[in-house]
Every structure is written in C-alpha cells, then in structure tokens.
Amino acid sequence: MDLDTGVERTPLVIRSAQDAIAAVPYMLGYHPGRSLVVIGYDGPHTTCAVRLDLPPPDEARAAAERVAAVLAGNRFRQALVLGYGDADEVAPAVAPMCAALDASGLDVTDAIRVADGRWWSLTSPGRCPPEGHAYDAGTSVVPAQATLAGHVVLADRAELARSVEPVGGDARAAMRAATDRAERRYFGWFREGLAPARIDTRLAGEGLSLLPGLLSDFRAGRRPTDDEVAWLGVLLTSTRVRDEAWVRIDEDAPAADIEFWSDVVRRVEDRYSEAPACLLAFAAYVSGDGGLANIALDRADPDYSMGVLLREMIAVGIPPSKVRLRMTPEQLALAYTDREEPPRPTDHLFLADRPPQRHGDHTPGEEDRKAS
C-alpha cells in the first residue's frame, strides 16, 4: 500500500472545510478519487497531506495505524480526515483512522466525506443536512494562492502516472535504435580488451563529463537528443554517475530536475529506467510531491539500492526538508576518493545503514556477457 504525501510548498490559508477540500489537490498534485486523505498540521514541519486508496474493511485498521505513525512520528498535533467516495465505503475507513490518530496523540478536528460536489461531517453529523453541504472550490482563496505560486493540478492519479509512462510509436522506435548504438559503443570497450576495472573507470569518467552539460543545456532550453539519452542511460548503470546526478539535483528549486528526469525516464529503454526513475523520485519528494515519487519508484526494481532507501524514507514519512543531501559534486568526489568502498549520498542521514543491493545495480548487457 503506497502512501502519497504532499506538503504545502506555498503557505495556504485554510479556514474551513471548503478551503481544506480546495487545498488537497494542490498538496497532492491531482484530484483524489476513492481515497482517504489525512491532513496533519500544528507541528514543527509544514502542513502535510497523506493519501491512500480507500482500504477494504479488513485492512482499514492496519492502514490507519500506518498513517497515524507517520504523522505522530513527525510530531503533528492535529489532523483533518477527508474521505472521498460513497458513504458505505468511506465510513468504515474513517472510523479506524480517527481512532488510530487519537490513540497516537493527534487531535482530529473533523472528519468529512466528499462526493459529487458536496461534503458531510462524520464527526458531527447533526450539523449537516442529509444532502450535505454544497461546495465550490472556486469561492475559496486557496486555488488563487496555489495558481499564483505556479502549482498545477492533474485530473487524477492515473493522469499523474501517464506523465511518466514510456513513450511509444515512432519515438520508441527511435530510442531503440539509439540504445542499440549506445550499447555497441559500450561493448566496443570489451572488444578493445579493457579490463573490467578500467571499463568501470571509463564509464564513470564519461558520465561525469556528459552529465553537467546535459543538465545545463536542459535548463537553457535544449532537450537532449535520443543518442544522448540512450548513452546517459548506459552511463547511469555506474553508481558513481548516478550519485553525481543525485547530488546535482537542485533541492531548493527542483522543478527543472523533475522535468529533466521525467523526460529521461520516459525515453530510456526499460532496462535502463531504474536510476532515472529513482532520481526523478528524489527530485519529486524533495519538492513535496510524494505521489509522483511513488509512481516514479514503480519503474525501479524493488531491490535497487537507491529505490530501497527512498521507499524507506517515504514509508516513515521523513519530511522533504530532512532528506535534502546538501552535498556538492566536489564533496562527493572527495568522498569517493577517500573511501575504499563507494559512499552513498545518503550516508549522513539518520536512516539505518545497509550495504547496497547488487540486484538492479547492473552493468548493461550483463546477462549477454555471461551467455557469451
């Protein structure tokens, strides 16, 4: 069960249930449907929204305890619960959620059901007419605030998923051809008789040379060519190159990085999607977009080392401000020079350390070489 999280990247004025309903899509990046959304506030961190699919009755308690643990662990003191859907689905999910939040020390200020342009209070049903209260998000100041800040809301989570789906048609055919050329280039190093260690060094060197220019050019308006994307995909199988890309994400203003890695992850062949997908997930998460982060991580193998770390961060609800690396390329280079084993950019975080998983951190064509 994934938890999509969003934070108030721009302070939003929420004074009523209608304001809260209007704010949720801007916090998540899309309009929720058949969902349970819990807004945590009055804590040391910015307001946070956690979304999950409406759980079946036999899973509702476990789901509620997980959400409550995330919000309580981040020291939120109050929560607002919103259930989106039919009454017979929402009520059995809201009750255990409110109980779990209360047991974790959070004050549930209200729980409401939202459907078909109306809302009902589930904590004070007597104050609601049977037909509920009509709401019009356009009458709230929240959309104006969010739009002014540049936030875009997609129709639903499915539209968000489509935003990172692999390209198809002629674009996919062109990328397959470019990937063939990139792999021939790479395997040419073996035909030169280079030792594996020399190939690893060369792979890292080419990546460190190519990556800064691609990122700079993209920010200046030039999209990378198919051959550049295909070669970057190969180079990112080097953890050194991947880590270089990781620390170059602008954690204070990651919009361009999200756009760049979204483009790359859509264009690379699937066997090269893991590193770009995880880089996109990190950029999305530090921006407060947990929904996009989760969707991006779906493109990575569950055992891929960077993905394992990011999933742990998201699962325990570490605030985006605390996953920021604050590491420069120069510091990363020094760390690689000073240590016998390659470091990870996240070694300084308070998560429990674990050795990198090799499954997923593969070199291109590894299976082909074993078979030859």
Backbone hydrogen bonds in HBPLUS format (Angstrom, degrees):
<---DONOR---> <-ACCEPTOR-->    atom                        ^
c    i                          cat <-CA-CA->   ^        H-A-AA   ^      H-
h    n   atom  resd res      DA  || num        DHA   H-A  angle D-A-AA Bond
n    s   type  num  typ     dist DA aas  dist angle  dist       angle   num
A0004-ASP N   A0051-ARG O   2.91 MM  47  4.97 152.4  1.99 149.9 151.2     1
A0051-ARG N   A0004-ASP O   2.65 MM  47  4.97 163.2  1.68 154.5 160.4     2
A0290-GLY N   A0005-THR O   2.56 MM 285  4.36 139.2  1.72 158.8 161.8     3
A0006-GLY N   A0049-ALA O   2.84 MM  43  5.13 144.6  1.97 145.5 154.2     4
A0049-ALA N   A0006-GLY O   2.74 MM  43  5.13 165.1  1.76 157.7 161.7     5
A0009-ARG N   A0007-VAL O   2.94 MM   2  5.76 110.8  2.43 114.7  97.8     6
A0008-GLU N   A0047-THR O   3.20 MM  39  5.75 144.7  2.34 151.4 155.3     7
A0020-ALA N   A0016-SER O   3.02 MM   4  6.37 156.5  2.07 149.3 155.9     8
A0021-ILE N   A0017-ALA O   2.90 MM   4  6.18 162.4  1.93 154.4 158.5     9
A0022-ALA N   A0018-GLN O   2.99 MM   4  6.17 153.2  2.06 142.3 149.9    10
A0023-ALA N   A0019-ASP O   2.84 MM   4  6.05 139.5  2.01 143.4 155.0    11
A0023-ALA N   A0020-ALA O   3.10 MM   3  5.00 122.1  2.45  91.4 106.3    12
A0024-VAL N   A0020-ALA O   3.12 MM   4  6.29 151.9  2.20 155.2 159.6    13
A0026-TYR N   A0023-ALA O   2.97 MM   3  5.43 124.8  2.29 112.9 127.3    14
A0027-MET N   A0023-ALA O   3.04 MM   4  6.30 142.6  2.19 152.1 163.2    15
A0027-MET N   A0024-VAL O   3.03 MM   3  5.08 126.4  2.33 100.2 114.7    16
A0028-LEU N   A0024-VAL O   2.93 MM   4  6.15 155.2  1.99 160.6 167.5    17
A0029-GLY N   A0025-PRO O   2.70 MM   4  5.44 143.8  1.83 136.4 147.2    18
A0154-LEU N   A0029-GLY O   2.99 MM 125  6.22 171.7  1.99 130.6 131.9    19
A0031-HIS N   A0154-LEU O   3.13 MM 123  6.55 140.7  2.29 148.4 156.1    20
A0054-LEU N   A0034-ARG O   3.17 MM  20  5.82 159.1  2.22 131.3 128.2    21
A0084-TYR N   A0035-SER O   2.78 MM  49  5.12 176.7  1.78 163.0 163.5    22
A0036-LEU N   A0052-LEU O   2.87 MM  16  5.48 161.0  1.91 165.1 170.8    23
A0052-LEU N   A0036-LEU O   3.02 MM  16  5.48 149.3  2.11 148.8 158.5    24
A0037-VAL N   A0082-LEU O   2.81 MM  45  5.12 173.5  1.81 161.8 164.1    25
A0082-LEU N   A0037-VAL O   2.78 MM  45  5.12 164.4  1.80 162.5 166.1    26
A0038-VAL N   A0050-VAL O   2.86 MM  12  5.22 159.2  1.90 147.7 153.9    27
A0050-VAL N   A0038-VAL O   2.86 MM  12  5.22 159.4  1.90 142.7 149.1    28
A0039-ILE N   A0080-LEU O   2.83 MM  41  5.11 168.2  1.85 157.0 158.4    29
A0080-LEU N   A0039-ILE O   2.93 MM  41  5.11 148.1  2.03 138.8 149.2    30
A0040-GLY N   A0048-CYS O   2.69 MM   8  5.17 156.7  1.74 160.5 166.1    31
A0048-CYS N   A0040-GLY O   2.99 MM   8  5.17 163.5  2.02 149.7 154.9    32
A0041-TYR N   A0078-GLN O   2.99 MM  37  5.44 166.4  2.01 146.7 148.4    33
A0078-GLN N   A0041-TYR O   3.14 MM  37  5.44 160.6  2.18 159.5 154.0    34
A0077-ARG N   A0042-ASP O   3.09 MM  35  5.43 138.8  2.27 115.0 126.7    35
A0059-GLU N   A0056-PRO O   2.88 MM   3  5.46 159.1  1.92 123.2 130.3    36
A0060-ALA N   A0057-PRO O   3.37 MM   3  5.15 155.4  2.43  96.9 103.9    37
A0063-ALA N   A0059-GLU O   3.04 MM   4  6.21 163.0  2.07 154.8 160.2    38
A0064-ALA N   A0060-ALA O   2.90 MM   4  6.03 157.0  1.96 147.0 153.5    39
A0065-GLU N   A0061-ARG O   2.93 MM   4  6.18 159.6  1.97 153.0 158.1    40
A0066-ARG N   A0062-ALA O   3.06 MM   4  6.27 149.2  2.16 143.5 151.7    41
A0067-VAL N   A0063-ALA O   3.09 MM   4  6.41 162.9  2.12 152.4 155.8    42
A0068-ALA N   A0064-ALA O   2.90 MM   4  6.07 167.3  1.92 154.5 158.6    43
A0069-ALA N   A0065-GLU O   2.93 MM   4  6.00 152.7  2.01 140.2 147.4    44
A0070-VAL N   A0066-ARG O   3.11 MM   4  6.39 152.6  2.18 145.6 152.4    45
A0071-LEU N   A0067-VAL O   3.06 MM   4  6.40 166.8  2.08 158.8 160.6    46
A0072-ALA N   A0068-ALA O   2.81 MM   4  5.87 166.7  1.83 153.8 158.5    47
A0073-GLY N   A0069-ALA O   2.81 MM   4  5.64 151.2  1.89 136.9 145.9    48
A0074-ASN N   A0070-VAL O   3.22 MM   4  6.39 129.3  2.49 134.1 145.6    49
A0074-ASN N   A0071-LEU O   3.18 MM   3  5.19 136.4  2.38  94.7 106.5    50
A0076-PHE N   A0071-LEU O   3.15 MM   5  5.67 175.9  2.15 153.0 152.1    51
A0075-ARG N   A0072-ALA O   2.91 MM   3  4.86 159.4  1.95 108.5 111.0    52
A0107-ASP N   A0077-ARG O   2.89 MM  30  6.24 168.2  1.90 147.2 146.4    53
A0079-ALA N   A0107-ASP O   2.95 MM  28  6.14 152.3  2.03 147.5 145.1    54
A0109-THR N   A0079-ALA O   2.95 MM  30  6.16 146.2  2.06 159.5 170.4    55
A0081-VAL N   A0110-ASP O   3.04 MM  29  6.39 169.4  2.06 153.1 154.6    56
A0112-ILE N   A0081-VAL O   2.87 MM  31  6.33 157.7  1.92 155.6 158.6    57
A0083-GLY N   A0112-ILE O   2.82 MM  29  6.25 161.4  1.86 157.4 163.9    58
A0114-VAL N   A0083-GLY O   2.73 MM  31  6.02 160.4  1.76 161.0 164.6    59
A0085-GLY N   A0114-VAL O   3.20 MM  29  6.51 150.2  2.29 153.2 162.0    60
A0089-GLU N   A0086-ASP O   3.09 MM   3  5.48 148.8  2.19 108.7 118.0    61
A0090-VAL N   A0086-ASP O   2.91 MM   4  6.09 160.9  1.94 158.7 165.1    62
A0091-ALA N   A0087-ALA O   3.09 MM   4  5.80 165.3  2.11 145.6 149.6    63
A0093-ALA N   A0090-VAL O   2.97 MM   3  5.35 140.3  2.13 110.9 123.0    64
A0094-VAL N   A0090-VAL O   2.89 MM   4  6.06 152.4  1.97 159.3 168.4    65
A0095-ALA N   A0091-ALA O   3.22 MM   4  6.25 169.9  2.23 157.3 157.7    66
A0098-CYS N   A0094-VAL O   2.90 MM   4  6.15 163.0  1.92 163.8 166.5    67
A0099-ALA N   A0095-ALA O   3.08 MM   4  6.31 159.5  2.12 149.6 155.7    68
A0100-ALA N   A0096-PRO O   2.90 MM   4  6.00 158.9  1.94 144.5 149.7    69
A0101-LEU N   A0097-MET O   2.96 MM   4  6.15 161.8  1.99 152.5 157.3    70
A0102-ASP N   A0098-CYS O   2.96 MM   4  6.08 161.9  1.99 147.2 152.4    71
A0103-ALA N   A0099-ALA O   2.91 MM   4  6.10 158.1  1.96 147.0 153.3    72
A0104-SER N   A0100-ALA O   3.03 MM   4  6.18 132.8  2.26 137.6 149.6    73
A0104-SER N   A0101-LEU O   3.13 MM   3  5.08 130.6  2.38  93.3 106.8    74
A0106-LEU N   A0101-LEU O   2.92 MM   5  5.28 159.6  1.96 155.0 148.2    75
A0105-GLY N   A0102-ASP O   3.06 MM   3  5.21 161.6  2.09 107.2 111.9    76
A0122-LEU N   A0111-ALA O   2.64 MM  11  5.37 173.7  1.65 160.3 160.2    77
A0113-ARG N   A0120-TRP O   2.76 MM   7  5.14 154.2  1.82 147.8 156.4    78
A0120-TRP N   A0113-ARG O   2.89 MM   7  5.14 148.3  1.99 142.1 152.0    79
A0115-ALA N   A0118-ARG O   2.95 MM   3  5.46 165.0  1.97 154.1 158.5    80
A0118-ARG N   A0115-ALA O   2.94 MM   3  5.46 146.6  2.05 116.4 126.6    81
A0135-TYR N   A0117-GLY O   3.06 MM  18  5.84 156.0  2.12 149.3 147.1    82
A0119-TRP N   A0133-HIS O   2.85 MM  14  5.26 145.0  1.98 138.5 149.7    83
A0133-HIS N   A0119-TRP O   2.89 MM  14  5.26 173.8  1.89 151.8 152.8    84
A0127-ARG N   A0124-SER O   3.06 MM   3  5.93 164.4  2.09 126.1 130.1    85
A0128-CYS N   A0125-PRO O   3.12 MM   3  5.49 165.0  2.15 113.7 118.0    86
A0132-GLY N   A0129-PRO O   2.78 MM   3  5.17 163.6  1.81 120.5 125.7    87
A0139-THR N   A0136-ASP O   2.90 MM   3  5.73 167.0  1.91 126.5 130.5    88
A0140-SER N   A0137-ALA O   3.07 MM   3  5.42 160.9  2.10 111.0 117.2    89
A0145-GLN N   A0141-VAL O   3.05 MM   4  6.32 158.6  2.10 154.8 161.4    90
A0146-ALA N   A0142-VAL O   2.91 MM   4  6.15 168.9  1.93 165.9 168.3    91
A0147-THR N   A0143-PRO O   2.81 MM   4  5.86 163.2  1.84 150.0 155.3    92
A0148-LEU N   A0144-ALA O   2.99 MM   4  6.00 158.5  2.03 143.4 149.5    93
A0149-ALA N   A0145-GLN O   3.14 MM   4  6.39 138.4  2.32 137.5 148.5    94
A0149-ALA N   A0146-ALA O   3.08 MM   3  5.04 124.6  2.40  92.8 107.3    95
A0151-HIS N   A0146-ALA O   3.07 MM   5  5.49 164.3  2.09 151.7 146.8    96
A0150-GLY N   A0147-THR O   2.93 MM   3  5.03 156.8  1.99 104.2 111.5    97
A0159-GLU N   A0156-ASP O   3.19 MM   3  5.47 126.6  2.50 100.5 112.7    98
A0160-LEU N   A0156-ASP O   3.31 MM   4  6.72 149.5  2.40 141.2 149.7    99
A0161-ALA N   A0157-ARG O   2.90 MM   4  6.28 153.3  1.97 149.8 156.9   100
A0162-ARG N   A0158-ALA O   2.95 MM   4  6.24 152.3  2.02 144.6 152.2   101
A0163-SER N   A0159-GLU O   3.18 MM   4  6.39 130.2  2.44 136.4 148.3   102
A0163-SER N   A0160-LEU O   3.09 MM   3  5.21 136.8  2.29  97.6 109.8   103
A0164-VAL N   A0161-ALA O   3.18 MM   3  5.83 165.5  2.20 116.3 120.6   104
A0165-GLU N   A0162-ARG O   3.28 MM   3  4.98 170.1  2.29 100.6 103.5   105
A0167-VAL N   A0266-ARG O   2.93 MM  99  5.60 161.5  1.96 141.6 140.5   106
A0172-ARG N   A0168-GLY O   3.28 MM   4  4.66 152.8  2.36 100.1 104.0   107
A0173-ALA N   A0169-GLY O   3.09 MM   4  6.44 160.6  2.13 152.1 157.7   108
A0174-ALA N   A0170-ASP O   2.92 MM   4  6.12 156.2  1.97 148.8 155.0   109
A0175-MET N   A0171-ALA O   3.05 MM   4  6.27 149.6  2.14 140.9 149.0   110
A0176-ARG N   A0172-ARG O   2.90 MM   4  6.19 150.9  1.99 151.2 159.2   111
A0177-ALA N   A0173-ALA O   3.14 MM   4  6.40 160.0  2.18 146.4 151.0   112
A0178-ALA N   A0174-ALA O   2.98 MM   4  6.23 156.2  2.04 143.9 150.9   113
A0179-THR N   A0175-MET O   2.82 MM   4  5.96 152.5  1.89 145.9 153.3   114
A0180-ASP N   A0176-ARG O   2.94 MM   4  6.22 151.8  2.02 146.7 154.1   115
A0181-ARG N   A0177-ALA O   3.13 MM   4  6.46 155.1  2.19 145.4 151.5   116
A0182-ALA N   A0178-ALA O   2.94 MM   4  6.24 154.9  2.00 145.6 152.9   117
A0183-GLU N   A0179-THR O   2.89 MM   4  6.09 159.8  1.93 152.9 157.5   118
A0184-ARG N   A0180-ASP O   2.98 MM   4  6.18 154.8  2.04 146.9 153.8   119
A0185-ARG N   A0181-ARG O   3.03 MM   4  6.24 153.4  2.10 144.8 152.0   120
A0186-TYR N   A0182-ALA O   3.01 MM   4  6.30 155.1  2.07 144.7 151.3   121
A0187-PHE N   A0183-GLU O   2.82 MM   4  6.02 175.2  1.82 157.4 158.4   122
A0188-GLY N   A0184-ARG O   2.97 MM   4  5.98 129.1  2.24 135.9 148.1   123
A0189-TRP N   A0186-TYR O   3.00 MM   3  5.69 152.2  2.08 116.2 123.3   124
A0190-PHE N   A0187-PHE O   3.08 MM   3  5.28 128.9  2.36  99.5 112.0   125
A0191-ARG N   A0187-PHE O   3.22 MM   4  6.66 152.5  2.30 143.4 150.9   126
A0192-GLU N   A0188-GLY O   3.02 MM   4  6.30 129.9  2.28 137.1 150.1   127
A0194-LEU N   A0189-TRP O   3.43 MM   5  6.14 163.7  2.45 163.0 159.7   128
A0193-GLY N   A0190-PHE O   2.86 MM   3  5.17 154.5  1.93 107.0 115.5   129
A0198-ARG N   A0195-ALA O   2.97 MM   3  5.22 118.0  2.36 104.8 120.3   130
A0199-ILE N   A0195-ALA O   2.93 MM   4  6.27 151.5  2.02 154.6 163.9   131
A0200-ASP N   A0196-PRO O   2.91 MM   4  6.19 157.1  1.96 151.7 157.3   132
A0201-THR N   A0197-ALA O   3.04 MM   4  6.28 157.5  2.09 144.4 150.2   133
A0202-ARG N   A0198-ARG O   2.89 MM   4  6.08 154.3  1.96 143.8 151.3   134
A0203-LEU N   A0199-ILE O   2.79 MM   4  5.98 155.9  1.84 151.3 157.9   135
A0204-ALA N   A0200-ASP O   3.02 MM   4  6.25 162.6  2.05 148.7 152.6   136
A0205-GLY N   A0201-THR O   2.88 MM   4  6.07 160.0  1.92 146.5 152.8   137
A0206-GLU N   A0202-ARG O   2.92 MM   4  6.09 163.7  1.95 151.7 155.1   138
A0207-GLY N   A0203-LEU O   3.07 MM   4  6.23 154.9  2.13 142.9 150.2   139
A0208-LEU N   A0204-ALA O   2.89 MM   4  6.12 162.9  1.92 156.9 160.7   140
A0209-SER N   A0205-GLY O   3.06 MM   4  6.20 137.6  2.25 138.9 150.1   141
A0210-LEU N   A0206-GLU O   2.91 MM   4  6.09 155.0  1.97 148.6 154.9   142
A0211-LEU N   A0207-GLY O   2.95 MM   4  5.81 173.2  1.95 156.7 158.8   143
A0214-LEU N   A0210-LEU O   3.22 MM   4  6.45 160.5  2.26 156.0 161.9   144
A0215-LEU N   A0211-LEU O   3.05 MM   4  6.28 167.6  2.07 165.2 167.7   145
A0216-SER N   A0212-PRO O   2.95 MM   4  6.09 161.1  1.99 148.2 153.9   146
A0217-ASP N   A0213-GLY O   2.81 MM   4  5.91 165.1  1.84 151.7 156.2   147
A0218-PHE N   A0214-LEU O   2.94 MM   4  6.05 154.9  2.01 145.2 152.1   148
A0219-ARG N   A0215-LEU O   3.09 MM   4  6.32 158.9  2.14 146.4 151.3   149
A0220-ALA N   A0216-SER O   3.09 MM   4  6.34 130.5  2.35 136.9 150.5   150
A0220-ALA N   A0217-ASP O   3.03 MM   3  4.95 129.8  2.29  91.9 106.3   151
A0222-ARG N   A0217-ASP O   2.82 MM   5  5.23 166.5  1.84 143.7 139.1   152
A0221-GLY N   A0218-PHE O   2.93 MM   3  5.02 158.8  1.98 104.1 110.7   153
A0229-VAL N   A0225-THR O   2.97 MM   4  6.25 160.1  2.01 152.8 157.9   154
A0230-ALA N   A0226-ASP O   2.90 MM   4  6.07 164.8  1.92 153.7 158.1   155
A0231-TRP N   A0227-ASP O   2.99 MM   4  6.05 161.7  2.03 143.5 148.6   156
A0232-LEU N   A0228-GLU O   2.87 MM   4  5.97 153.9  1.94 143.2 151.2   157
A0233-GLY N   A0229-VAL O   2.91 MM   4  6.14 153.7  1.98 147.3 154.0   158
A0234-VAL N   A0230-ALA O   3.21 MM   4  6.58 152.4  2.30 143.8 149.9   159
A0235-LEU N   A0231-TRP O   2.92 MM   4  6.20 165.1  1.94 152.9 157.1   160
A0236-LEU N   A0232-LEU O   2.88 MM   4  6.02 146.7  1.99 152.4 160.5   161
A0237-THR N   A0234-VAL O   3.11 MM   3  5.70 164.2  2.14 115.2 119.8   162
A0238-SER N   A0235-LEU O   3.03 MM   3  5.86 165.2  2.05 120.3 125.0   163
A0241-VAL N   A0238-SER O   3.10 MM   3  5.33 119.1  2.48 101.3 114.9   164
A0242-ARG N   A0238-SER O   2.96 MM   4  6.29 166.0  1.98 155.4 159.8   165
A0243-ASP N   A0239-THR O   2.85 MM   4  5.91 160.3  1.89 143.8 148.9   166
A0244-GLU N   A0240-ARG O   3.04 MM   4  6.21 146.4  2.15 137.3 146.6   167
A0245-ALA N   A0241-VAL O   2.96 MM   4  6.30 157.0  2.01 152.6 158.1   168
A0246-TRP N   A0242-ARG O   2.89 MM   4  6.15 147.5  1.99 143.5 153.8   169
A0247-VAL N   A0243-ASP O   3.00 MM   4  6.30 163.5  2.03 155.1 155.4   170
A0248-ARG N   A0244-GLU O   3.22 MM   4  6.32 129.0  2.50 137.1 149.9   171
A0248-ARG N   A0245-ALA O   3.28 MM   3  5.16 137.2  2.48  93.0 104.8   172
A0249-ILE N   A0246-TRP O   3.28 MM   3  5.72 167.4  2.29 111.9 115.5   173
A0257-ASP N   A0254-PRO O   3.04 MM   3  5.11 114.7  2.48  99.2 115.5   174
A0258-ILE N   A0254-PRO O   2.85 MM   4  6.12 157.0  1.90 161.8 168.7   175
A0259-GLU N   A0255-ALA O   3.03 MM   4  6.32 159.0  2.08 148.0 153.4   176
A0260-PHE N   A0256-ALA O   2.86 MM   4  6.08 157.5  1.91 146.4 153.0   177
A0261-TRP N   A0257-ASP O   2.91 MM   4  6.03 178.2  1.91 156.6 156.8   178
A0262-SER N   A0258-ILE O   2.91 MM   4  5.88 144.9  2.04 140.6 150.7   179
A0263-ASP N   A0259-GLU O   3.08 MM   4  6.21 155.5  2.14 142.2 148.2   180
A0264-VAL N   A0260-PHE O   2.98 MM   4  6.33 157.2  2.03 149.0 155.8   181
A0265-VAL N   A0261-TRP O   2.89 MM   4  5.90 167.8  1.90 144.8 148.5   182
A0266-ARG N   A0262-SER O   3.14 MM   4  6.20 144.2  2.28 140.3 148.7   183
A0267-ARG N   A0263-ASP O   3.24 MM   4  6.36 135.6  2.45 138.3 149.2   184
A0267-ARG N   A0264-VAL O   3.04 MM   3  5.21 131.8  2.28  99.7 113.0   185
A0268-VAL N   A0264-VAL O   2.93 MM   4  6.02 164.1  1.95 168.6 169.4   186
A0272-TYR N   A0269-GLU O   2.86 MM   3  5.62 162.8  1.89 126.9 132.9   187
A0273-SER N   A0270-ASP O   3.08 MM   3  5.04 166.8  2.10 114.8 114.2   188
A0277-ALA N   A0273-SER O   2.84 MM   4  5.79 155.5  1.90 152.8 160.6   189
A0278-CYS N   A0274-GLU O   2.99 MM   4  6.21 157.8  2.04 151.4 156.9   190
A0279-LEU N   A0275-ALA O   2.93 MM   4  6.14 156.3  1.98 156.3 163.3   191
A0280-LEU N   A0276-PRO O   2.91 MM   4  6.10 155.3  1.97 146.2 152.9   192
A0281-ALA N   A0277-ALA O   2.88 MM   4  6.12 154.6  1.95 142.5 150.2   193
A0282-PHE N   A0278-CYS O   2.92 MM   4  6.16 157.1  1.98 147.0 152.0   194
A0283-ALA N   A0279-LEU O   3.03 MM   4  6.24 168.7  2.04 149.1 152.2   195
A0284-ALA N   A0280-LEU O   2.85 MM   4  6.03 159.7  1.89 154.2 160.2   196
A0285-TYR N   A0281-ALA O   2.87 MM   4  6.04 158.8  1.92 147.5 153.7   197
A0286-VAL N   A0282-PHE O   2.97 MM   4  6.22 166.7  1.99 159.5 161.6   198
A0287-SER N   A0284-ALA O   3.11 MM   3  5.17 133.3  2.34  95.5 108.7   199
A0289-ASP N   A0284-ALA O   2.89 MM   5  5.12 154.7  1.95 154.3 145.8   200
A0288-GLY N   A0285-TYR O   2.88 MM   3  5.01 154.5  1.95 104.9 113.5   201
A0293-ALA N   A0289-ASP O   3.20 MM   4  6.42 155.9  2.26 143.0 150.3   202
A0294-ASN N   A0290-GLY O   2.94 MM   4  6.10 160.0  1.98 148.4 152.1   203
A0295-ILE N   A0291-GLY O   3.11 MM   4  6.34 161.6  2.14 148.6 153.6   204
A0296-ALA N   A0292-LEU O   2.87 MM   4  6.01 159.4  1.91 152.0 157.5   205
A0297-LEU N   A0293-ALA O   3.01 MM   4  6.22 156.3  2.07 147.3 153.7   206
A0298-ASP N   A0294-ASN O   3.21 MM   4  6.51 129.6  2.48 138.5 150.7   207
A0298-ASP N   A0295-ILE O   3.19 MM   3  5.25 138.4  2.38  96.2 107.7   208
A0299-ARG N   A0296-ALA O   2.99 MM   3  5.67 160.3  2.03 117.6 123.7   209
A0300-ALA N   A0297-LEU O   3.03 MM   3  5.31 164.7  2.05 111.8 116.8   210
A0304-TYR N   A0301-ASP O   2.99 MM   3  5.31 166.8  2.00 118.2 122.5   211
A0307-GLY N   A0304-TYR O   2.98 MM   3  5.34 113.9  2.43 109.2 125.5   212
A0308-VAL N   A0304-TYR O   2.92 MM   4  6.16 151.1  2.00 156.1 165.5   213
A0309-LEU N   A0305-SER O   3.20 MM   4  6.53 161.5  2.24 151.5 154.6   214
A0310-LEU N   A0306-MET O   3.02 MM   4  6.29 163.3  2.04 151.2 155.9   215
A0311-ARG N   A0307-GLY O   2.88 MM   4  6.00 162.2  1.91 152.3 157.1   216
A0312-GLU N   A0308-VAL O   3.08 MM   4  6.30 152.7  2.16 144.9 152.1   217
A0313-MET N   A0309-LEU O   3.00 MM   4  6.33 159.1  2.05 150.3 155.8   218
A0314-ILE N   A0310-LEU O   2.97 MM   4  6.21 165.4  1.99 154.9 158.1   219
A0315-ALA N   A0311-ARG O   2.84 MM   4  5.90 158.7  1.88 146.3 153.0   220
A0316-VAL N   A0312-GLU O   3.14 MM   4  6.32 154.0  2.21 150.0 154.2   221
A0318-ILE N   A0313-MET O   3.09 MM   5  5.49 164.0  2.12 158.0 157.4   222
A0317-GLY N   A0314-ILE O   3.05 MM   3  4.95 151.5  2.13  99.1 107.9   223
A0322-LYS N   A0319-PRO O   2.83 MM   3  5.48 150.4  1.91 121.8 130.5   224
A0323-VAL N   A0320-PRO O   3.18 MM   3  5.36 155.3  2.24 105.4 112.7   225
A0332-LEU N   A0328-THR O   2.98 MM   4  6.31 157.2  2.04 153.7 160.5   226
A0333-ALA N   A0329-PRO O   2.90 MM   4  6.10 160.6  1.94 148.0 153.0   227
A0334-LEU N   A0330-GLU O   3.02 MM   4  6.23 156.1  2.08 144.0 150.4   228
A0335-ALA N   A0331-GLN O   2.93 MM   4  6.14 151.8  2.01 143.9 151.8   229
A0336-TYR N   A0332-LEU O   2.95 MM   4  6.27 155.2  2.02 152.8 158.9   230
A0337-THR N   A0333-ALA O   3.00 MM   4  6.21 146.1  2.12 141.7 151.5   231
A0338-ASP N   A0334-LEU O   2.88 MM   4  6.03 152.7  1.96 150.2 157.0   232
A0339-ARG N   A0335-ALA O   3.25 MM   4  6.16 131.3  2.50 141.7 150.2   233
A0347-ASP N   A0344-ARG O   3.06 MM   3  5.44 165.8  2.08 123.6 122.9   234
A0349-LEU N   A0346-THR O   2.98 MM   3  5.40 164.2  2.00 118.7 123.8   235
A0361-ASP N   A0358-ARG O   2.90 MM   3  5.11 144.8  2.03 118.0 129.4   236
A0366-GLU N   A0363-THR O   3.28 MM   3  5.71 137.6  2.47 143.5 137.3   237
A0368-ASP N   A0365-GLY O   3.01 MM   3  5.12 114.9  2.45  99.0 115.1   238
A0369-ARG N   A0365-GLY O   3.01 MM   4  6.34 153.5  2.08 157.3 164.7   239
A0370-LYS N   A0366-GLU O   3.12 MM   4  6.41 157.0  2.17 148.9 154.8   240
A0371-ALA N   A0367-GLU O   3.07 MM   4  6.30 146.2  2.19 143.7 152.8   241
A0372-SER N   A0368-ASP O   3.06 MM   4  6.20 126.3  2.36 138.7 152.1   242
A0372-SER N   A0369-ARG O   3.20 MM   3  5.14 138.6  2.38  94.1 105.6   243
